Amino acid sequence: MQRHSEKTLHLTKKLGELIRNERMRKNLSCTKFAYQFDIDKGNLNRIENGLIDCKFTTLWKISEAIGLKLSELIKILENNLGDNFKLDDDI
């Protein structure tokens, strides 16, 4: 099992919160959202709860489903994390 740093866990939690908030703004349940946009419900649930890293293609599909370009979703995530957030402090 792969171990994640605290920063990686924080990133996945923030991403999950963002996706959940955007889905809820569309007034869709997790089940309906997953079915409507052909996303595995279990994976969507784990992503929203910050339990797993999201595959790039799944993230792209989710961003389209919530009506954002992937770059827009990432920009919102970056803003939520703050200017000083880095996964590696040595960079």
C-alpha positions in Angstrom: 0.0 0.0 0.0 1.3 3.4 -1.0 1.8 5.9 1.8 0.9 9.5 1.2 2.4 12.5 2.8 0.2 14.9 4.8 0.4 17.4 1.9 -0.8 14.8 -0.6 -3.7 13.9 1.7 -4.5 17.6 2.1 -4.5 18.0 -1.7 -6.8 15.0 -2.3 -9.2 16.2 0.5 -9.4 19.7 -1.1 -10.0 18.3 -4.5 -12.7 16.0 -3.2 -14.4 18.9 -1.4 -14.3 21.0 -4.6 -15.8 18.3 -6.7 -18.5 17.6 -4.2 -19.4 21.3 -3.9 -19.6 21.7 -7.7 -21.7 18.6 -8.0 -24.1 19.8 -5.3 -24.3 23.2 -7.0 -25.7 21.2 -10.0 -28.2 19.7 -7.5 -27.2 16.1 -8.3 -26.8 13.2 -6.0 -23.6 11.2 -6.2 -25.6 8.3 -7.7 -27.3 10.4 -10.3 -24.1 12.3 -11.2 -22.1 9.1 -11.6 -24.8 7.5 -13.7 -25.5 10.5 -15.9 -21.8 11.1 -16.7 -20.6 7.5 -16.8 -18.3 7.8 -13.8 -18.0 4.9 -11.3 -20.1 5.8 -8.3 -17.7 4.1 -5.8 -14.7 5.9 -7.2 -16.6 9.2 -7.3 -17.5 8.7 -3.6 -13.9 7.9 -2.7 -12.6 10.9 -4.7 -15.0 13.3 -3.0 -14.0 11.9 0.4 -10.3 12.4 -0.4 -9.6 8.7 0.0 -8.0 8.1 -3.4 -6.0 10.0 -6.0 -8.0 10.7 -9.0 -6.8 9.4 -12.4 -6.2 12.2 -14.9 -8.9 10.9 -17.3 -11.4 10.6 -14.5 -10.6 14.1 -13.4 -11.1 15.4 -16.9 -14.4 13.6 -17.2 -15.6 15.1 -13.8 -14.5 18.6 -14.8 -16.6 18.3 -18.0 -19.5 16.9 -16.1 -19.5 19.9 -13.7 -19.2 22.3 -16.6 -15.6 23.5 -16.1 -12.5 23.1 -18.2 -10.0 21.0 -16.5 -7.7 24.1 -16.3 -10.5 26.0 -14.5 -11.0 23.3 -12.0 -7.2 23.1 -11.3 -7.1 26.9 -10.9 -9.9 26.9 -8.4 -8.1 24.1 -6.5 -4.9 26.1 -6.5 -6.7 29.1 -5.1 -8.3 27.0 -2.4 -4.9 25.5 -1.5 -3.2 29.0 -1.3 -0.2 30.5 -3.0 2.3 28.8 -0.7 1.1 25.2 -1.2 3.7 22.9 -2.6 3.8 19.1 -2.4 7.6 19.2 -2.1 9.2 21.8 0.2 12.6 21.2 -1.4 11.5 22.9 -4.7 
